């Protein structure tokens, strides 16, 4: 009898144990919240996508830093197609501008913006007093070697004495190369007051050099391809050998100034349509003339911001009709 009783007890315990196990296994799904099966893959795909874009951008900039100038100052990047992601083209936050922190060498890193007409300045710009890294300016026969070059031009966002937005750029980098694109952006914004342009400018440095090798510029108008470019501009100047380590230079005989070939200047030279070169004759000395910039093919009338320019870049007309017939377009400001 005891044996039967022990068997019954063991059997009862075994049945209870099996019942508990089955309850846990069968009941488990009902205790877990339901999740869409696609949510995790979507997040992973998105994260992977952003990493891929960031890595691609970094690799592109490293490649650009290694490029050697071969006579063409502006070259296409990615066949001229911008590489902004869908989220980077969003206008949900309206117009904005952002500037990366200076790096450990005090160099600017990147400038980003969602441009619109609302960001464009209405006040006259103050003189520049920031000396960016590599600033060892000197006077050449054709003007000053360097400009304090805005990454995002003043005419687009009103940023002026912002160290995060200024590099040492050659006169030709500044104008006509960067100016050509900046004027196109400004023209689009003024003729499309409700429009937006996603814009990014990155100074490209090699190693710990203080003078940028060039600038990587890309822009995309929102909702159209009216503005659509991705370019790299070399920071070079004809007739001058630049030392990118510190911004010093050796000038060829043809470019040596009659006054000085080696004196350093801290001139308030600037970017874009307001660029002037201290110490040079400028077009403001020519009264009543229509002044065209031979590089940008844009003309200015007396009173406009860009009327006073380096005379070596200028051509003069008696009338606007004359300038237009020669293929010049009137400046917007």
SVG drawing of the C-alpha trace seen along z (x, -y; Angstrom):
<svg xmlns="http://www.w3.org/2000/svg" viewBox="-2 -111 63 113">
<polyline fill="none" stroke="black" stroke-width="0.4" points="0.0,0.0 2.9,-2.3 4.4,-1.7 1.2,-2.6 0.8,-5.7 4.4,-6.8 3.7,-6.2 0.5,-8.3 2.4,-11.1 5.2,-11.1 2.7,-10.9 0.8,-13.9 4.0,-15.9 5.1,-15.0 1.7,-16.0 1.8,-19.3 5.3,-20.1 4.4,-19.3 1.3,-21.4 3.3,-24.4 5.8,-24.0 3.1,-23.9 1.4,-26.9 4.6,-28.9 5.2,-27.9 1.7,-28.4 1.1,-31.6 4.3,-33.3 3.2,-35.0 0.2,-36.6 2.5,-38.4 4.7,-40.1 3.6,-43.4 3.1,-43.1 5.7,-44.9 5.6,-45.4 8.0,-43.0 9.4,-45.7 10.3,-48.2 13.7,-46.9 14.9,-46.4 13.7,-49.9 15.7,-51.5 18.8,-49.4 18.5,-50.3 18.2,-54.0 21.2,-53.9 23.2,-52.0 22.2,-54.6 23.3,-57.5 26.6,-55.8 27.2,-55.1 26.5,-58.8 28.8,-60.1 31.6,-57.7 31.2,-58.5 31.5,-62.3 34.6,-61.8 36.2,-59.6 35.4,-62.2 37.0,-65.0 40.1,-62.9 40.5,-62.2 40.0,-65.9 42.8,-66.8 45.2,-64.6 44.2,-66.0 46.8,-68.1 46.0,-71.2 46.5,-70.6 45.4,-73.8 41.6,-73.7 40.7,-75.5 37.1,-74.2 36.3,-70.6 33.1,-68.5 32.6,-66.2 30.3,-63.1 29.7,-64.3 28.3,-67.5 25.5,-65.8 25.0,-66.8 25.0,-64.0 22.4,-65.3 20.1,-62.7 16.3,-63.1 16.4,-64.2 19.1,-66.8 16.8,-68.3 13.8,-68.7 12.4,-72.2 10.5,-71.2 12.6,-73.6 12.5,-76.4 15.6,-78.4 18.6,-77.9 22.4,-78.1 25.0,-76.1 28.8,-76.3 31.1,-73.5 33.4,-74.2 37.0,-75.1 39.3,-72.1 42.4,-71.7 44.4,-73.8 41.8,-76.6 40.6,-75.9 37.0,-76.0 35.4,-72.6 32.1,-73.0 29.3,-75.4 25.7,-74.2 22.5,-76.0 19.0,-75.8 19.1,-79.1 16.1,-81.3 15.6,-85.0 14.7,-85.5 18.4,-84.9 19.8,-87.5 21.2,-90.6 19.8,-94.1 22.5,-95.9 25.8,-97.1 28.6,-94.8 31.2,-95.9 34.9,-95.5 36.5,-92.2 38.9,-91.9 39.4,-88.1 42.7,-86.7 42.1,-83.0 44.8,-80.4 47.5,-80.8 46.9,-84.5 50.2,-85.9 48.9,-88.4 51.1,-90.3 50.6,-92.7 51.1,-91.4 51.2,-93.4 47.6,-92.4 46.3,-93.0 46.5,-91.3 47.2,-87.6 44.6,-86.6 41.1,-87.4 39.3,-86.6 37.0,-84.1 33.6,-83.3 32.6,-79.7 29.0,-80.9 29.1,-84.3 27.9,-87.3 25.2,-88.1 23.5,-84.8 23.3,-84.7 24.7,-87.9 27.5,-86.1 30.6,-88.4 33.2,-88.2 32.5,-84.6 35.8,-82.6 33.9,-79.4 33.0,-80.8 36.3,-82.4 39.4,-80.9 42.4,-82.3 41.6,-82.1 43.4,-83.3 41.9,-86.1 41.0,-83.8 39.4,-81.3 37.2,-84.0 36.4,-85.7 35.5,-84.6 35.4,-80.9 33.3,-81.0 31.5,-84.3 30.2,-82.7 28.2,-80.1 27.2,-82.5 25.8,-85.0 23.7,-82.2 22.4,-81.3 21.5,-84.9 19.8,-85.4 17.7,-82.3 16.6,-83.3 15.7,-86.9 13.7,-85.7 12.1,-82.9 11.3,-84.5 9.5,-81.4 12.2,-79.0 14.9,-77.1 18.4,-75.9 20.3,-73.3 23.9,-74.5 27.2,-73.1 30.7,-74.4 33.7,-72.4 37.2,-73.7 39.7,-71.0 42.9,-70.8 45.7,-68.3 47.0,-67.0 47.9,-69.8 48.4,-72.4 47.0,-75.9 46.1,-77.0 43.2,-75.1 43.9,-73.2 40.5,-74.2 36.8,-74.3 34.1,-71.6 30.8,-73.3 27.5,-71.6 24.0,-73.0 20.5,-71.8 17.3,-73.9 14.3,-72.3 11.7,-71.1 13.7,-71.7 17.1,-71.4 17.5,-75.1 20.4,-75.1 22.2,-71.8 26.0,-71.5 28.8,-69.7 32.3,-71.1 35.8,-71.4 37.7,-74.7 41.5,-74.7 43.0,-77.4 45.7,-78.5 46.9,-81.7 48.7,-82.0 52.3,-83.2 52.5,-82.3 53.9,-79.2 52.0,-78.7 53.3,-77.0 50.2,-75.3 51.8,-74.5 51.6,-78.1 50.2,-80.3 53.5,-81.9 54.3,-82.3 56.9,-82.8 55.9,-85.2 57.1,-85.0 58.9,-88.0 55.8,-88.9 53.6,-89.1 55.9,-91.0 54.5,-94.4 56.5,-97.5 56.1,-98.6 56.9,-95.4 57.2,-91.7 57.3,-90.3 55.5,-92.6 52.6,-91.0 49.4,-92.9 46.3,-92.5 44.0,-94.0 40.2,-93.9 39.7,-92.0 36.4,-90.1 34.4,-87.6 31.7,-87.7 30.2,-90.8 31.8,-93.1 35.4,-92.1 37.8,-95.0 41.6,-95.0 43.1,-97.6 46.0,-99.5 44.8,-98.8 43.2,-101.3 39.5,-100.4 36.6,-101.2 35.2,-103.7 37.7,-106.1 36.0,-106.0 32.9,-108.2 29.6,-107.5 30.7,-104.4 29.1,-101.0 31.6,-98.6 31.7,-94.9 33.7,-92.1 35.5,-90.3 35.6,-87.1 32.0,-86.8 30.4,-88.6 28.3,-90.7 28.1,-94.5 27.5,-97.1 26.1,-100.6 27.1,-103.4 25.7,-102.9 25.7,-99.1 27.7,-97.1 30.1,-95.6 30.8,-98.8 34.1,-99.3 36.2,-96.3 39.8,-95.6 40.5,-97.5 42.4,-94.6 39.1,-92.7 37.1,-95.6 35.8,-96.6 33.9,-99.8 30.8,-100.7 29.0,-103.9 25.5,-102.4 23.8,-99.3 22.7,-98.4 26.3,-98.4 27.2,-96.0 24.2,-93.7 25.2,-93.6 28.6,-92.4 27.1,-89.5 27.1,-91.0 24.3,-90.6 23.4,-93.3 24.3,-92.6 21.3,-92.2 22.7,-94.4"/>
</svg>
